[in-house]
């Protein structure tokens, strides 16, 4: 189900009944997997549908579980409602959080430099540093798939046949969906939409943000400069290939402005990994 195309009024009504609050229809935000709206209590509700089989495999309630994280700029979680739809074998979840401190920087993939100040980058770096220093039993689910050694190898192999991948030694907590639609700015930085967070190879978040910036060379270079330690680690290079494989792989969109720079980046990384 793609919420950008499907009617959502019935879902919004269901959430209003379960949380006993009204939702502002004038500012509803539709993404592929989620719907969000402001409440009449001055908070925000994020709504997600996930197939029951996938929810059982991956776990559930990432937004609530992220409340334990310390030192990470994020909207605080308030409460949730969860219910099953027996008609389509799916689980629905609505998480209520405090409002974001600023607007989202942009859509997931930007084509114009958002011109973020140095203070913003400092906040990004301090939050990611705090995140990787913590631990969780959760496993990250980028694009709703539980990240495993096999998933990494298969994804890279499908896009770059013959590429030899190496063992991933360092795993740490990751947001797992870090892109320009899930961070606020330019005034105040925070990360939101934490449903997929969990343990992942080092550098997944930095690789994801860098890939989301490839259509704007100056922005991609700024991400690389700020996140150099992650991106130049062996795990970080592997995570870049993993993310780039989704841009240029079998399901690539010909209209994606990142395809050409993604091929160049992938060639450089493959060479570096083989040489190392």
Secondary structure as a PSIPRED ss2 file (coil, helix, strand):
# PSIPRED VFORMAT (PSIPRED V4.0)

   1 X C   1.000  0.000  0.000
   2 X C   1.000  0.000  0.000
   3 X C   1.000  0.000  0.000
   4 X C   1.000  0.000  0.000
   5 X C   1.000  0.000  0.000
   6 X C   1.000  0.000  0.000
   7 X C   1.000  0.000  0.000
   8 X C   1.000  0.000  0.000
   9 X H   0.000  1.000  0.000
  10 X H   0.000  1.000  0.000
  11 X H   0.000  1.000  0.000
  12 X H   0.000  1.000  0.000
  13 X H   0.000  1.000  0.000
  14 X H   0.000  1.000  0.000
  15 X H   0.000  1.000  0.000
  16 X H   0.000  1.000  0.000
  17 X H   0.000  1.000  0.000
  18 X H   0.000  1.000  0.000
  19 X H   0.000  1.000  0.000
  20 X C   1.000  0.000  0.000
  21 X C   1.000  0.000  0.000
  22 X C   1.000  0.000  0.000
  23 X E   0.000  0.000  1.000
  24 X C   1.000  0.000  0.000
  25 X H   0.000  1.000  0.000
  26 X H   0.000  1.000  0.000
  27 X H   0.000  1.000  0.000
  28 X C   1.000  0.000  0.000
  29 X E   0.000  0.000  1.000
  30 X E   0.000  0.000  1.000
  31 X C   1.000  0.000  0.000
  32 X C   1.000  0.000  0.000
  33 X C   1.000  0.000  0.000
  34 X E   0.000  0.000  1.000
  35 X E   0.000  0.000  1.000
  36 X E   0.000  0.000  1.000
  37 X E   0.000  0.000  1.000
  38 X E   0.000  0.000  1.000
  39 X E   0.000  0.000  1.000
  40 X C   1.000  0.000  0.000
  41 X C   1.000  0.000  0.000
  42 X C   1.000  0.000  0.000
  43 X E   0.000  0.000  1.000
  44 X E   0.000  0.000  1.000
  45 X E   0.000  0.000  1.000
  46 X E   0.000  0.000  1.000
  47 X E   0.000  0.000  1.000
  48 X E   0.000  0.000  1.000
  49 X E   0.000  0.000  1.000
  50 X E   0.000  0.000  1.000
  51 X E   0.000  0.000  1.000
  52 X H   0.000  1.000  0.000
  53 X H   0.000  1.000  0.000
  54 X H   0.000  1.000  0.000
  55 X H   0.000  1.000  0.000
  56 X H   0.000  1.000  0.000
  57 X H   0.000  1.000  0.000
  58 X H   0.000  1.000  0.000
  59 X C   1.000  0.000  0.000
  60 X C   1.000  0.000  0.000
  61 X C   1.000  0.000  0.000
  62 X H   0.000  1.000  0.000
  63 X H   0.000  1.000  0.000
  64 X H   0.000  1.000  0.000
  65 X H   0.000  1.000  0.000
  66 X H   0.000  1.000  0.000
  67 X H   0.000  1.000  0.000
  68 X H   0.000  1.000  0.000
  69 X C   1.000  0.000  0.000
  70 X C   1.000  0.000  0.000
  71 X C   1.000  0.000  0.000
  72 X C   1.000  0.000  0.000
  73 X C   1.000  0.000  0.000
  74 X E   0.000  0.000  1.000
  75 X C   1.000  0.000  0.000
  76 X C   1.000  0.000  0.000
  77 X E   0.000  0.000  1.000
  78 X E   0.000  0.000  1.000
  79 X E   0.000  0.000  1.000
  80 X E   0.000  0.000  1.000
  81 X E   0.000  0.000  1.000
  82 X E   0.000  0.000  1.000
  83 X E   0.000  0.000  1.000
  84 X E   0.000  0.000  1.000
  85 X E   0.000  0.000  1.000
  86 X C   1.000  0.000  0.000
  87 X C   1.000  0.000  0.000
  88 X C   1.000  0.000  0.000
  89 X C   1.000  0.000  0.000
  90 X E   0.000  0.000  1.000
  91 X E   0.000  0.000  1.000
  92 X E   0.000  0.000  1.000
  93 X E   0.000  0.000  1.000
  94 X E   0.000  0.000  1.000
  95 X E   0.000  0.000  1.000
  96 X E   0.000  0.000  1.000
  97 X E   0.000  0.000  1.000
  98 X E   0.000  0.000  1.000
  99 X C   1.000  0.000  0.000
 100 X C   1.000  0.000  0.000
 101 X C   1.000  0.000  0.000
 102 X C   1.000  0.000  0.000
 103 X C   1.000  0.000  0.000
 104 X E   0.000  0.000  1.000
 105 X C   1.000  0.000  0.000
 106 X C   1.000  0.000  0.000
 107 X C   1.000  0.000  0.000
 108 X C   1.000  0.000  0.000
 109 X C   1.000  0.000  0.000
 110 X C   1.000  0.000  0.000
 111 X C   1.000  0.000  0.000
 112 X C   1.000  0.000  0.000
 113 X C   1.000  0.000  0.000
 114 X C   1.000  0.000  0.000
 115 X C   1.000  0.000  0.000
 116 X C   1.000  0.000  0.000
 117 X C   1.000  0.000  0.000
 118 X H   0.000  1.000  0.000
 119 X H   0.000  1.000  0.000
 120 X H   0.000  1.000  0.000
 121 X H   0.000  1.000  0.000
 122 X H   0.000  1.000  0.000
 123 X H   0.000  1.000  0.000
 124 X H   0.000  1.000  0.000
 125 X H   0.000  1.000  0.000
 126 X H   0.000  1.000  0.000
 127 X H   0.000  1.000  0.000
 128 X H   0.000  1.000  0.000
 129 X H   0.000  1.000  0.000
 130 X H   0.000  1.000  0.000
 131 X H   0.000  1.000  0.000
 132 X H   0.000  1.000  0.000
 133 X C   1.000  0.000  0.000
 134 X C   1.000  0.000  0.000
 135 X C   1.000  0.000  0.000
 136 X C   1.000  0.000  0.000
 137 X C   1.000  0.000  0.000
 138 X C   1.000  0.000  0.000
 139 X E   0.000  0.000  1.000
 140 X C   1.000  0.000  0.000
 141 X C   1.000  0.000  0.000
 142 X H   0.000  1.000  0.000
 143 X H   0.000  1.000  0.000
 144 X H   0.000  1.000  0.000
 145 X C   1.000  0.000  0.000
 146 X C   1.000  0.000  0.000
 147 X C   1.000  0.000  0.000
 148 X C   1.000  0.000  0.000
 149 X H   0.000  1.000  0.000
 150 X H   0.000  1.000  0.000
 151 X H   0.000  1.000  0.000
 152 X H   0.000  1.000  0.000
 153 X H   0.000  1.000  0.000
 154 X H   0.000  1.000  0.000
 155 X H   0.000  1.000  0.000
 156 X H   0.000  1.000  0.000
 157 X H   0.000  1.000  0.000
 158 X H   0.000  1.000  0.000
 159 X H   0.000  1.000  0.000
 160 X C   1.000  0.000  0.000
 161 X C   1.000  0.000  0.000
 162 X C   1.000  0.000  0.000
 163 X C   1.000  0.000  0.000
 164 X C   1.000  0.000  0.000
 165 X C   1.000  0.000  0.000
 166 X C   1.000  0.000  0.000
 167 X C   1.000  0.000  0.000
 168 X C   1.000  0.000  0.000
 169 X C   1.000  0.000  0.000
 170 X C   1.000  0.000  0.000
 171 X E   0.000  0.000  1.000
 172 X E   0.000  0.000  1.000
 173 X E   0.000  0.000  1.000
 174 X E   0.000  0.000  1.000
 175 X C   1.000  0.000  0.000
 176 X C   1.000  0.000  0.000
 177 X C   1.000  0.000  0.000
 178 X C   1.000  0.000  0.000
 179 X C   1.000  0.000  0.000
 180 X C   1.000  0.000  0.000
 181 X C   1.000  0.000  0.000
 182 X C   1.000  0.000  0.000
 183 X E   0.000  0.000  1.000
 184 X E   0.000  0.000  1.000
 185 X C   1.000  0.000  0.000
 186 X C   1.000  0.000  0.000
 187 X C   1.000  0.000  0.000
 188 X C   1.000  0.000  0.000
 189 X C   1.000  0.000  0.000
 190 X C   1.000  0.000  0.000
 191 X E   0.000  0.000  1.000
 192 X C   1.000  0.000  0.000
 193 X C   1.000  0.000  0.000
 194 X C   1.000  0.000  0.000
 195 X C   1.000  0.000  0.000
 196 X C   1.000  0.000  0.000
 197 X C   1.000  0.000  0.000
 198 X E   0.000  0.000  1.000
 199 X E   0.000  0.000  1.000
 200 X E   0.000  0.000  1.000
 201 X E   0.000  0.000  1.000
 202 X C   1.000  0.000  0.000
 203 X C   1.000  0.000  0.000
 204 X H   0.000  1.000  0.000
 205 X H   0.000  1.000  0.000
 206 X H   0.000  1.000  0.000
 207 X H   0.000  1.000  0.000
 208 X H   0.000  1.000  0.000
 209 X H   0.000  1.000  0.000
 210 X H   0.000  1.000  0.000
 211 X H   0.000  1.000  0.000
 212 X C   1.000  0.000  0.000
 213 X C   1.000  0.000  0.000
 214 X C   1.000  0.000  0.000
 215 X C   1.000  0.000  0.000
 216 X C   1.000  0.000  0.000
 217 X H   0.000  1.000  0.000
 218 X H   0.000  1.000  0.000
 219 X H   0.000  1.000  0.000
 220 X H   0.000  1.000  0.000
 221 X H   0.000  1.000  0.000
 222 X H   0.000  1.000  0.000
 223 X H   0.000  1.000  0.000
 224 X H   0.000  1.000  0.000
 225 X H   0.000  1.000  0.000
 226 X H   0.000  1.000  0.000
 227 X C   1.000  0.000  0.000
 228 X H   0.000  1.000  0.000
 229 X H   0.000  1.000  0.000
 230 X H   0.000  1.000  0.000
 231 X H   0.000  1.000  0.000
 232 X C   1.000  0.000  0.000
 233 X C   1.000  0.000  0.000
 234 X H   0.000  1.000  0.000
 235 X H   0.000  1.000  0.000
 236 X H   0.000  1.000  0.000
 237 X H   0.000  1.000  0.000
 238 X H   0.000  1.000  0.000
 239 X H   0.000  1.000  0.000
 240 X H   0.000  1.000  0.000
 241 X H   0.000  1.000  0.000
 242 X H   0.000  1.000  0.000
 243 X H   0.000  1.000  0.000
 244 X H   0.000  1.000  0.000
 245 X H   0.000  1.000  0.000
 246 X H   0.000  1.000  0.000
 247 X H   0.000  1.000  0.000
 248 X H   0.000  1.000  0.000
 249 X C   1.000  0.000  0.000
 250 X C   1.000  0.000  0.000
 251 X C   1.000  0.000  0.000
 252 X C   1.000  0.000  0.000
 253 X C   1.000  0.000  0.000
 254 X C   1.000  0.000  0.000
 255 X C   1.000  0.000  0.000
 256 X C   1.000  0.000  0.000
 257 X C   1.000  0.000  0.000
 258 X C   1.000  0.000  0.000
 259 X H   0.000  1.000  0.000
 260 X H   0.000  1.000  0.000
 261 X H   0.000  1.000  0.000
 262 X H   0.000  1.000  0.000
 263 X H   0.000  1.000  0.000
 264 X H   0.000  1.000  0.000
 265 X H   0.000  1.000  0.000
 266 X H   0.000  1.000  0.000
 267 X H   0.000  1.000  0.000
 268 X H   0.000  1.000  0.000
 269 X H   0.000  1.000  0.000
 270 X H   0.000  1.000  0.000
 271 X H   0.000  1.000  0.000
 272 X H   0.000  1.000  0.000
 273 X H   0.000  1.000  0.000
 274 X H   0.000  1.000  0.000
 275 X H   0.000  1.000  0.000
 276 X C   1.000  0.000  0.000
